[in-house]
Amino acid sequence: MIESLWLLIVFIGVTFMFSGTVGIMRFPCFFLKLHSASMTDSFGAPLMLLGCALKFGFSVTTLKILLLIPIMWITSSLCSYLLCKSKLG
């Protein structure tokens, strides 16, 4: 059960990453590209990390991976905000 669950979560994360990459390539405006990149960082990468944590089971590696997810959420939103403010200002 866990084998198929982690694979499904990683696949959903890869799908988010792929759609964000397509959005960065296709959208014409800077702010739309920024939105696409921030959604990729906010949803795609943490889902892939969560899938990897499920794959490894309970270990120190899993704890490190799970600690990366909130760090990525904070830094991703902060960087998107700062990029948006630098473009406006």
DSSP file (Angstrom, degrees, kcal/mol; ACC not computed):
  #  RESIDUE AA STRUCTURE BP1 BP2  ACC     N-H-->O    O-->H-N    N-H-->O    O-->H-N    TCO  KAPPA ALPHA  PHI   PSI    X-CA   Y-CA   Z-CA
    1    1 A M     >        0   0    0      0, 0.0     4,-1.8     0, 0.0     5,-0.1   0.000 360.0 360.0 360.0 -45.2    0.0    0.0    0.0
    2    2 A I  H  >  +     0   0    0      1,-0.2     4,-2.7     2,-0.2     5,-0.3   0.852 360.0  60.0 -65.2 -33.8    2.8    2.4    0.9
    3    3 A E  H  > S+     0   0    0      1,-0.2     4,-1.3     2,-0.2    -1,-0.2   0.918 110.3  39.5 -61.7 -43.9    4.6    1.6   -2.3
    4    4 A S  H  > S+     0   0    0      2,-0.2     4,-2.0     1,-0.2    -1,-0.2   0.827 114.1  55.6 -75.9 -29.9    1.8    2.7   -4.5
    5    5 A L  H  X S+     0   0    0     -4,-1.8     4,-2.3     2,-0.2    -2,-0.2   0.936 108.8  44.8 -68.0 -47.2    1.0    5.7   -2.3
    6    6 A W  H  X S+     0   0    0     -4,-2.7     4,-2.3     1,-0.2    -1,-0.2   0.874 113.2  52.1 -66.5 -34.5    4.5    7.2   -2.4
    7    7 A L  H  X S+     0   0    0     -4,-1.3     4,-2.1    -5,-0.3    -1,-0.2   0.901 110.0  48.4 -66.9 -40.2    4.6    6.6   -6.2
    8    8 A L  H  X S+     0   0    0     -4,-2.0     4,-2.2     2,-0.2    -2,-0.2   0.906 111.8  49.2 -65.0 -42.6    1.3    8.4   -6.6
    9    9 A I  H  X S+     0   0    0     -4,-2.3     4,-2.1     2,-0.2    -2,-0.2   0.906 111.9  48.2 -65.8 -41.6    2.4   11.4   -4.5
   10   10 A V  H  X S+     0   0    0     -4,-2.3     4,-2.5     2,-0.2    -1,-0.2   0.897 110.5  52.2 -65.0 -39.2    5.6   11.7   -6.4
   11   11 A F  H  X S+     0   0    0     -4,-2.1     4,-2.1     2,-0.2    -2,-0.2   0.902 109.1  49.1 -64.2 -40.7    3.8   11.5   -9.7
   12   12 A I  H  X S+     0   0    0     -4,-2.2     4,-2.2     2,-0.2    -1,-0.2   0.902 111.6  50.4 -64.4 -40.1    1.4   14.3   -8.7
   13   13 A G  H  X S+     0   0    0     -4,-2.1     4,-2.3     1,-0.2    -2,-0.2   0.898 109.8  49.4 -63.8 -40.5    4.4   16.4   -7.6
   14   14 A V  H  X S+     0   0    0     -4,-2.5     4,-2.6     2,-0.2    -1,-0.2   0.874 108.7  54.0 -66.1 -36.3    6.1   15.8  -11.0
   15   15 A T  H  X S+     0   0    0     -4,-2.1     4,-2.6     2,-0.2    -2,-0.2   0.915 109.0  47.9 -63.8 -43.0    2.9   16.8  -12.7
   16   16 A F  H  X S+     0   0    0     -4,-2.2     4,-2.3     2,-0.2    -2,-0.2   0.916 112.4  49.6 -62.1 -42.6    2.8   20.1  -10.8
   17   17 A M  H  X S+     0   0    0     -4,-2.3     4,-2.0     2,-0.2    -2,-0.2   0.908 112.1  47.9 -63.4 -41.5    6.5   20.7  -11.6
   18   18 A F  H  X S+     0   0    0     -4,-2.6     4,-2.4     2,-0.2    -2,-0.2   0.921 111.9  48.5 -66.3 -43.8    5.9   20.0  -15.3
   19   19 A S  H  X S+     0   0    0     -4,-2.6     4,-2.2     1,-0.2    -1,-0.2   0.871 111.1  51.3 -66.4 -34.8    2.8   22.3  -15.5
   20   20 A G  H  X S+     0   0    0     -4,-2.3     4,-2.2     2,-0.2    -1,-0.2   0.883 109.1  50.5 -66.8 -37.9    4.8   25.0  -13.8
   21   21 A T  H  X S+     0   0    0     -4,-2.0     4,-1.8     2,-0.2    -2,-0.2   0.914 111.0  48.3 -65.4 -42.6    7.6   24.6  -16.3
   22   22 A V  H  X S+     0   0    0     -4,-2.4     4,-2.3     1,-0.2     5,-0.2   0.902 110.8  52.2 -63.3 -40.1    5.1   24.9  -19.1
   23   23 A G  H  X S+     0   0    0     -4,-2.2     4,-2.4     1,-0.2    -2,-0.2   0.881 107.3  51.5 -63.2 -39.3    3.6   27.9  -17.5
   24   24 A I  H  < S+     0   0    0     -4,-2.2    -1,-0.2     1,-0.2    -2,-0.2   0.886 115.2  43.1 -64.8 -38.0    7.0   29.6  -17.2
   25   25 A M  H  < S+     0   0    0     -4,-1.8    -2,-0.2    -5,-0.1    -1,-0.2   0.845 122.6  35.7 -75.1 -34.3    7.6   29.0  -20.9
   26   26 A R  H  < S+     0   0    0     -4,-2.3    -2,-0.2    -5,-0.1    -3,-0.2   0.790  89.4  93.9 -97.5 -30.3    4.2   29.9  -22.2
   27   27 A F     <  -     0   0    0     -4,-2.4     6,-0.0    -5,-0.2    -4,-0.0  -0.402  58.0-154.0 -70.4 140.8    2.9   32.8  -20.1
   28   28 A P        +     0   0    0      0, 0.0     2,-0.2     0, 0.0    -1,-0.1   0.815  68.2  71.7 -84.4 -30.1    3.6   36.3  -21.6
   29   29 A C  S  > S-     0   0    0      1,-0.1     4,-2.0     4,-0.0     5,-0.2  -0.581  75.9-131.3 -94.5 148.3    3.6   38.4  -18.5
   30   30 A F  H  > S+     0   0    0     -2,-0.2     4,-2.4     1,-0.2     5,-0.2   0.897 108.2  51.6 -60.1 -41.7    6.3   38.5  -15.7
   31   31 A F  H  > S+     0   0    0      2,-0.2     4,-2.1     1,-0.2    -1,-0.2   0.847 108.6  49.9 -70.7 -33.7    3.7   38.2  -13.0
   32   32 A L  H  > S+     0   0    0      2,-0.2     4,-2.3     1,-0.2    -1,-0.2   0.894 111.8  48.9 -68.7 -38.8    2.0   35.2  -14.6
   33   33 A K  H  X S+     0   0    0     -4,-2.0     4,-2.4     2,-0.2    -2,-0.2   0.896 110.8  50.6 -65.0 -39.3    5.4   33.5  -14.9
   34   34 A L  H  X S+     0   0    0     -4,-2.4     4,-2.4     2,-0.2    -2,-0.2   0.896 109.6  50.7 -64.8 -40.3    6.2   34.3  -11.3
   35   35 A H  H  X S+     0   0    0     -4,-2.1     4,-2.2     2,-0.2    -2,-0.2   0.917 110.6  49.1 -63.1 -43.1    2.9   32.8  -10.2
   36   36 A S  H  X S+     0   0    0     -4,-2.3     4,-1.7     1,-0.2    -2,-0.2   0.909 112.4  47.8 -63.2 -42.0    3.6   29.7  -12.2
   37   37 A A  H  X S+     0   0    0     -4,-2.4     4,-2.0     1,-0.2    -1,-0.2   0.886 111.7  49.7 -66.9 -38.5    7.0   29.3  -10.6
   38   38 A S  H  X S+     0   0    0     -4,-2.4     4,-2.3     2,-0.2    -2,-0.2   0.863 109.2  51.4 -71.8 -33.8    5.8   29.9   -7.1
   39   39 A M  H  X>S+     0   0    0     -4,-2.2     4,-2.2     2,-0.2     5,-0.8   0.866 108.5  52.8 -68.0 -34.8    3.0   27.3   -7.5
   40   40 A T  I  X>S+     0   0    0     -4,-1.7     5,-1.5    -5,-0.2     4,-0.9   0.929 113.3  42.9 -62.9 -44.6    5.6   24.9   -8.7
   41   41 A D  I  <5S+     0   0    0     -4,-2.0    -2,-0.2     1,-0.2    -1,-0.2   0.845 117.0  47.3 -70.0 -33.1    7.7   25.5   -5.6
   42   42 A S  I  <5S+     0   0    0     -4,-2.3    -2,-0.2    -5,-0.1    -1,-0.2   0.811 130.5  13.6 -81.0 -30.0    4.8   25.5   -3.2
   43   43 A F  I  X5S+     0   0    0     -4,-2.2     4,-1.5    -5,-0.2    -3,-0.2   0.790 122.9  49.6-113.8 -43.9    3.1   22.3   -4.5
   44   44 A G  I  X<S+     0   0    0     -4,-0.9     4,-2.0    -5,-0.8    -3,-0.2   0.959 111.7  42.7 -68.8 -53.6    5.4   20.3   -6.7
   45   45 A A  H  ><S+     0   0    0     -5,-1.5     4,-2.4     1,-0.2     5,-0.2   0.912 114.4  49.5 -65.4 -44.2    8.6   20.1   -4.7
   46   46 A P  H  > S+     0   0    0      0, 0.0     4,-2.6     0, 0.0    -1,-0.2   0.879 110.5  51.7 -64.1 -34.0    6.9   19.4   -1.3
   47   47 A L  H  X S+     0   0    0     -4,-1.5     4,-2.2     2,-0.2    -2,-0.2   0.911 110.4  48.3 -66.6 -39.4    4.8   16.6   -2.8
   48   48 A M  H  X S+     0   0    0     -4,-2.0     4,-2.0     2,-0.2    -1,-0.2   0.902 112.7  48.5 -65.4 -39.4    7.9   15.0   -4.2
   49   49 A L  H  X S+     0   0    0     -4,-2.4     4,-2.3     2,-0.2    -2,-0.2   0.893 109.9  52.0 -66.3 -39.1    9.7   15.3   -0.9
   50   50 A L  H  X S+     0   0    0     -4,-2.6     4,-2.2     2,-0.2    -2,-0.2   0.903 108.6  51.0 -63.5 -40.7    6.7   13.8    0.9
   51   51 A G  H  X S+     0   0    0     -4,-2.2     4,-1.8     1,-0.2    -1,-0.2   0.893 110.1  49.5 -62.6 -39.6    6.7   10.9   -1.5
   52   52 A C  H  X S+     0   0    0     -4,-2.0     4,-2.1     2,-0.2    -2,-0.2   0.882 108.4  53.5 -66.2 -37.4   10.4   10.4   -0.8
   53   53 A A  H  X S+     0   0    0     -4,-2.3     4,-1.0     1,-0.2    -2,-0.2   0.901 109.3  48.5 -64.1 -39.9    9.8   10.5    2.9
   54   54 A L  H  < S+     0   0    0     -4,-2.2    -1,-0.2     1,-0.2    -2,-0.2   0.864 109.3  53.9 -66.6 -34.5    7.2    7.8    2.5
   55   55 A K  H  < S+     0   0    0     -4,-1.8    -2,-0.2     1,-0.2    -1,-0.2   0.906 108.7  47.6 -65.9 -41.6    9.6    5.7    0.5
   56   56 A F  H  < S-     0   0    0     -4,-2.1    -1,-0.2     1,-0.2    -2,-0.2   0.685  98.1-150.4 -75.7 -17.0   12.3    5.8    3.1
   57   57 A G     <  -     0   0    0     -4,-1.0     2,-0.8    -3,-0.2    -1,-0.2  -0.383  52.9 -19.1  77.0-162.8   10.0    4.9    6.0
   58   58 A F  S    S+     0   0    0      4,-0.1     2,-0.3    -2,-0.1    -4,-0.0  -0.719  94.2 113.4 -86.6 110.4   10.7    6.1    9.5
   59   59 A S  S  > S-     0   0    0     -2,-0.8     4,-1.6    -6,-0.1     5,-0.1  -0.914  80.9 -86.2-157.7-178.4   14.4    7.2    9.7
   60   60 A V  H  > S+     0   0    0     -2,-0.3     4,-2.2     1,-0.2     5,-0.2   0.862 124.9  57.8 -67.1 -35.5   16.6   10.2   10.2
   61   61 A T  H  > S+     0   0    0      1,-0.2     4,-2.3     2,-0.2    -1,-0.2   0.896 104.1  51.7 -61.4 -40.8   16.5   10.8    6.5
   62   62 A T  H  > S+     0   0    0      2,-0.2     4,-2.6     1,-0.2    -1,-0.2   0.904 108.3  51.3 -62.9 -42.1   12.7   11.1    6.7
   63   63 A L  H  X S+     0   0    0     -4,-1.6     4,-1.7     1,-0.2    -2,-0.2   0.909 110.5  48.5 -62.0 -42.4   12.9   13.6    9.5
   64   64 A K  H  X S+     0   0    0     -4,-2.2     4,-1.1     2,-0.2    -2,-0.2   0.902 112.0  49.1 -64.7 -40.9   15.3   15.7    7.5
   65   65 A I  H >X S+     0   0    0     -4,-2.3     4,-0.9     1,-0.2     3,-0.5   0.917 110.6  50.1 -64.9 -43.0   13.1   15.6    4.4
   66   66 A L  H 3< S+     0   0    0     -4,-2.6    -1,-0.2     1,-0.2    -2,-0.2   0.799 107.7  54.3 -67.8 -28.1   10.0   16.5    6.4
   67   67 A L  H 3X S+     0   0    0     -4,-1.7     4,-0.9     1,-0.2    -1,-0.2   0.735 101.2  60.9 -75.5 -22.2   11.9   19.5    7.9
   68   68 A L  H <X S+     0   0    0     -4,-1.1     4,-2.5    -3,-0.5    -1,-0.2   0.810  91.1  68.9 -71.4 -29.6   12.7   20.7    4.4
   69   69 A I  H  X S+     0   0    0     -4,-0.9     4,-2.1     1,-0.2    -1,-0.2   0.937 101.9  41.0 -62.5 -51.2    9.1   21.2    3.5
   70   70 A P  H  > S+     0   0    0      0, 0.0     4,-2.3     0, 0.0    -1,-0.2   0.870 114.1  54.7 -65.8 -32.0    8.2   24.1    5.8
   71   71 A I  H  X S+     0   0    0     -4,-0.9     4,-2.5     1,-0.2     5,-0.2   0.917 109.4  47.6 -63.6 -41.4   11.6   25.7    5.0
   72   72 A M  H  X S+     0   0    0     -4,-2.5     4,-2.5     2,-0.2     5,-0.3   0.894 110.5  51.7 -66.3 -39.6   10.7   25.5    1.3
   73   73 A W  H  X S+     0   0    0     -4,-2.1     4,-1.9    -5,-0.2     5,-0.2   0.927 113.5  44.1 -62.4 -44.6    7.3   27.0    1.8
   74   74 A I  H  X S+     0   0    0     -4,-2.3     4,-2.1     1,-0.2    -2,-0.2   0.948 117.7  42.5 -67.4 -49.2    8.6   29.9    3.7
   75   75 A T  H  X S+     0   0    0     -4,-2.5     4,-2.5    -5,-0.2     5,-0.2   0.867 113.3  52.9 -69.4 -35.0   11.5   30.7    1.4
   76   76 A S  H  X S+     0   0    0     -4,-2.5     4,-2.2    -5,-0.2    -1,-0.2   0.940 112.4  43.0 -65.7 -47.0    9.5   30.2   -1.8
   77   77 A S  H  X S+     0   0    0     -4,-1.9     4,-2.2    -5,-0.3    -2,-0.2   0.886 114.9  50.9 -67.6 -36.9    6.8   32.6   -0.8
   78   78 A L  H  X S+     0   0    0     -4,-2.1     4,-2.4    -5,-0.2    -2,-0.2   0.920 111.2  47.2 -65.8 -43.4    9.3   35.1    0.5
   79   79 A C  H  X S+     0   0    0     -4,-2.5     4,-2.3     2,-0.2    -2,-0.2   0.891 111.7  50.5 -66.8 -38.7   11.3   35.0   -2.7
   80   80 A S  H  X S+     0   0    0     -4,-2.2     4,-2.2     2,-0.2    -1,-0.2   0.919 111.5  49.0 -63.5 -42.9    8.2   35.3   -4.9
   81   81 A Y  H  X S+     0   0    0     -4,-2.2     4,-2.4     1,-0.2    -2,-0.2   0.925 112.1  47.8 -61.9 -45.4    7.1   38.3   -2.8
   82   82 A L  H  X S+     0   0    0     -4,-2.4     4,-2.1     1,-0.2    -2,-0.2   0.878 111.0  50.8 -67.5 -37.3   10.5   40.0   -3.1
   83   83 A L  H  X S+     0   0    0     -4,-2.3     4,-1.7     2,-0.2    -1,-0.2   0.910 111.2  48.7 -64.0 -41.4   10.6   39.4   -6.8
   84   84 A C  H  X S+     0   0    0     -4,-2.2     4,-1.9     1,-0.2    -2,-0.2   0.915 112.2  48.2 -65.2 -43.2    7.2   40.9   -7.3
   85   85 A K  H  X S+     0   0    0     -4,-2.4     4,-2.3     1,-0.2    -1,-0.2   0.861 109.7  52.7 -66.4 -35.4    8.1   44.0   -5.2
   86   86 A S  H  < S+     0   0    0     -4,-2.1    -1,-0.2     1,-0.2    -2,-0.2   0.849 109.7  49.1 -70.9 -32.0   11.3   44.5   -7.1
   87   87 A K  H  < S+     0   0    0     -4,-1.7    -2,-0.2     2,-0.2    -1,-0.2   0.875 115.4  43.3 -72.6 -36.9    9.5   44.5  -10.4
   88   88 A L  H  <        0   0    0     -4,-1.9    -2,-0.2     1,-0.2    -1,-0.2   0.850 360.0 360.0 -75.3 -35.0    6.9   47.0   -9.2
   89   89 A G     <        0   0    0     -4,-2.3    -1,-0.2    -5,-0.2    -2,-0.2   0.455 360.0 360.0 -87.4 360.0    9.3   49.3   -7.4
